[in-house]
Amino acid sequence: MKNIFVIISVCVSLLFSDCSGCSQSGRRNAAHSDRVASGRKGAAIRSTGKKTVVKMEKINGVYQIPVEVNGVKMSFIFDTGASVISISETEASFLWKQGKLTKDDIKGIANFSDANGDISEGTVIVLTTVKIGNRLLKNIEASVVHNLNAPLLFGQSALSEFGKISIDNNRGEITFE
């Protein structure tokens, strides 16, 4: 019964919240990343066959990469330690209002452990599409962190879909194969 109440609460909060204060690593930074990346030599994303090379951008000491979630461009922290893709309530609300996230995408509630070892409750969802470069992933599990300012994390639920991932720190690129 508690789980049903929490799911309903999340859905109601998604309906009534707005995206005027987008989270620190979400869509607002995605637009910034596009501008910065386009001003550098080379494109932000290069794709050849099954290989996609993505330009990383170091912001506040962490690498961020451009990702399209359910048709919406966002900037995610590349996080091999995250078990799933993680988004904040702010981005979930935006996707909900745009019709890009529906009640059918909400799978339930789960407890998640963060990098500090703290346990917090989140909502498990399925992202219909996750696109990075020319690679389109479908039905990828993600978590909605019950925090409006939580960073967007590109975790193992998406990373495990690739056979090989390599990082070139000298060039500031990640290659997905």
SULGI-V605739 format. One record per pair of residues at least 4 apart in sequence whose ideal C-beta (glycine too) atoms are under 7 Angstrom apart, sorted by sequence separation. I is the first residue (numbers start at 1). J is the second residue. D is the distance in Angstrom with one decimal. If there is no record, write none. Layout:
I & J & D
I & J & D
This chain:
1 & 5 & 6.6
2 & 6 & 6.4
3 & 7 & 6.3
4 & 8 & 6.3
5 & 9 & 6.2
6 & 10 & 6.4
7 & 11 & 6.4
8 & 12 & 6.2
9 & 13 & 6.3
10 & 14 & 6.3
11 & 15 & 6.6
12 & 16 & 6.5
13 & 17 & 5.7
22 & 26 & 4.8
25 & 29 & 5.6
26 & 30 & 6.9
27 & 31 & 6.9
28 & 32 & 6.9
29 & 33 & 5.9
30 & 34 & 6.6
31 & 35 & 6.8
32 & 36 & 6.3
33 & 37 & 5.8
34 & 38 & 6.1
35 & 39 & 6.8
68 & 72 & 6.6
82 & 86 & 5.9
87 & 91 & 4.3
89 & 93 & 5.9
90 & 94 & 6.6
91 & 95 & 6.3
92 & 96 & 6.2
93 & 97 & 6.3
94 & 98 & 6.3
101 & 105 & 5.2
113 & 117 & 6.2
114 & 118 & 5.1
131 & 135 & 6.9
154 & 158 & 6.0
155 & 159 & 6.6
156 & 160 & 5.1
22 & 27 & 5.3
47 & 52 & 4.7
58 & 63 & 5.7
59 & 64 & 5.4
68 & 73 & 5.3
69 & 74 & 5.6
87 & 92 & 5.7
95 & 100 & 4.2
96 & 101 & 4.8
131 & 136 & 5.0
145 & 150 & 3.9
168 & 173 & 4.7
22 & 28 & 4.4
38 & 44 & 6.8
95 & 101 & 3.9
113 & 119 & 5.5
114 & 120 & 6.7
159 & 165 & 6.3
37 & 44 & 3.6
45 & 52 & 6.7
46 & 53 & 4.4
56 & 63 & 4.2
57 & 64 & 5.1
66 & 73 & 6.5
67 & 74 & 5.7
129 & 136 & 6.0
130 & 137 & 4.4
167 & 174 & 5.4
56 & 64 & 6.9
111 & 119 & 5.2
112 & 120 & 5.9
45 & 54 & 5.3
56 & 65 & 5.8
66 & 75 & 6.0
67 & 76 & 4.9
92 & 101 & 6.3
129 & 138 & 5.9
165 & 174 & 6.5
166 & 175 & 4.7
34 & 44 & 7.0
45 & 55 & 6.9
111 & 121 & 5.8
112 & 122 & 5.0
128 & 138 & 6.8
130 & 140 & 4.8
44 & 55 & 4.5
54 & 65 & 5.1
64 & 75 & 4.8
65 & 76 & 5.8
128 & 139 & 6.7
165 & 176 & 5.7
54 & 66 & 6.8
64 & 76 & 6.4
109 & 121 & 6.1
110 & 122 & 6.2
64 & 77 & 5.6
65 & 78 & 5.2
126 & 139 & 5.4
127 & 140 & 4.8
164 & 177 & 4.3
64 & 78 & 7.0
109 & 123 & 6.0
110 & 124 & 5.1
126 & 140 & 7.0
162 & 176 & 4.8
163 & 177 & 5.6
62 & 77 & 5.1
63 & 78 & 4.8
126 & 141 & 6.0
127 & 142 & 5.1
142 & 157 & 6.4
162 & 177 & 6.3
108 & 124 & 5.3
141 & 157 & 4.6
74 & 91 & 6.7
106 & 123 & 6.3
107 & 124 & 4.4
124 & 141 & 6.6
125 & 142 & 5.3
140 & 157 & 5.3
37 & 55 & 5.4
107 & 125 & 6.3
140 & 158 & 5.3
106 & 125 & 5.5
107 & 126 & 6.2
124 & 143 & 6.0
125 & 144 & 5.8
37 & 57 & 6.6
105 & 125 & 5.0
123 & 143 & 6.8
36 & 57 & 6.3
45 & 66 & 6.7
105 & 126 & 5.2
122 & 143 & 4.3
123 & 144 & 4.3
137 & 158 & 5.9
44 & 66 & 6.0
56 & 78 & 6.6
122 & 144 & 5.8
72 & 95 & 6.5
122 & 145 & 5.3
33 & 57 & 5.4
101 & 125 & 6.8
122 & 146 & 6.1
137 & 161 & 5.1
70 & 95 & 5.9
121 & 146 & 6.2
72 & 98 & 6.9
120 & 146 & 7.0
72 & 100 & 6.1
130 & 158 & 5.4
71 & 100 & 6.1
70 & 100 & 3.9
33 & 64 & 6.5
70 & 101 & 6.6
112 & 143 & 5.8
33 & 66 & 5.8
81 & 115 & 6.6
29 & 64 & 6.9
30 & 66 & 6.4
25 & 64 & 6.6
135 & 176 & 6.1
33 & 75 & 4.8
85 & 127 & 6.7
30 & 73 & 4.8
133 & 176 & 6.7
30 & 74 & 4.9
132 & 176 & 6.3
27 & 72 & 6.9
30 & 75 & 4.2
85 & 130 & 6.9
27 & 73 & 7.0
29 & 75 & 4.3
27 & 74 & 5.5
26 & 74 & 5.5
26 & 75 & 7.0
25 & 75 & 5.9
25 & 76 & 6.9
25 & 77 & 5.9
92 & 144 & 4.4
85 & 140 & 6.2
87 & 142 & 6.2
89 & 144 & 6.1
86 & 142 & 6.6
70 & 127 & 6.0
84 & 141 & 5.4
85 & 142 & 4.0
86 & 143 & 4.9
87 & 144 & 5.8
88 & 145 & 5.5
89 & 146 & 6.2
69 & 127 & 5.6
70 & 128 & 5.3
71 & 129 & 7.0
84 & 142 & 5.5
89 & 147 & 6.6
90 & 148 & 5.0
70 & 129 & 5.7
84 & 143 & 5.2
86 & 145 & 5.7
88 & 147 & 5.9
89 & 148 & 5.3
88 & 148 & 5.9
69 & 130 & 5.7
88 & 149 & 6.4
91 & 152 & 6.5
26 & 88 & 6.9
88 & 150 & 3.9
67 & 130 & 6.4
68 & 131 & 4.0
26 & 90 & 6.4
86 & 150 & 6.9
23 & 88 & 4.3
26 & 91 & 4.9
67 & 132 & 5.3
87 & 152 & 5.4
86 & 152 & 6.8
23 & 90 & 4.6
27 & 94 & 7.0
86 & 153 & 4.1
22 & 90 & 5.7
23 & 91 & 6.3
85 & 153 & 6.6
21 & 90 & 6.9
85 & 154 & 6.0
86 & 155 & 6.2
85 & 155 & 5.4
19 & 90 & 6.0
82 & 153 & 4.2
84 & 155 & 5.0
83 & 155 & 5.8
84 & 156 & 6.6
85 & 157 & 5.4
82 & 155 & 2.9
83 & 156 & 5.3
84 & 157 & 4.0
85 & 158 & 5.4
19 & 93 & 6.3
77 & 151 & 5.4
79 & 153 & 4.3
82 & 156 & 6.5
19 & 94 & 4.3
77 & 152 & 6.4
79 & 154 & 6.1
13 & 89 & 6.6
17 & 93 & 4.5
76 & 152 & 4.5
77 & 153 & 5.3
78 & 154 & 5.4
79 & 155 & 5.4
75 & 152 & 7.0
76 & 153 & 6.5
77 & 154 & 6.6
14 & 92 & 5.9
54 & 132 & 6.2
74 & 152 & 5.9
76 & 154 & 3.8
14 & 93 & 4.6
54 & 133 & 5.8
80 & 159 & 6.5
52 & 132 & 6.3
15 & 96 & 7.0
52 & 133 & 3.0
14 & 96 & 4.1
52 & 134 & 5.7
52 & 135 & 5.3
47 & 133 & 4.6
47 & 134 & 3.8
67 & 154 & 6.0
45 & 133 & 4.6
65 & 154 & 6.3
11 & 103 & 6.5
78 & 174 & 6.4
7 & 106 & 6.1
7 & 108 & 6.9
7 & 109 & 6.6
6 & 109 & 5.1
3 & 108 & 6.3
3 & 109 & 5.0
65 & 174 & 6.4
10 & 123 & 5.1
7 & 123 & 6.9
56 & 172 & 5.0
55 & 172 & 6.1
56 & 173 & 6.4
55 & 173 & 5.8
56 & 174 & 5.8
54 & 173 & 6.6
53 & 173 & 5.3
54 & 174 & 5.0
53 & 175 & 5.0
54 & 176 & 6.9
51 & 175 & 6.2
52 & 176 & 4.6
23 & 148 & 6.6
24 & 149 & 5.9
23 & 149 & 5.1
25 & 151 & 4.2
26 & 152 & 5.6
51 & 177 & 5.2
23 & 150 & 6.3
24 & 151 & 6.1
25 & 152 & 4.7
50 & 177 & 6.2
23 & 151 & 6.8
23 & 152 & 6.9
10 & 144 & 6.9
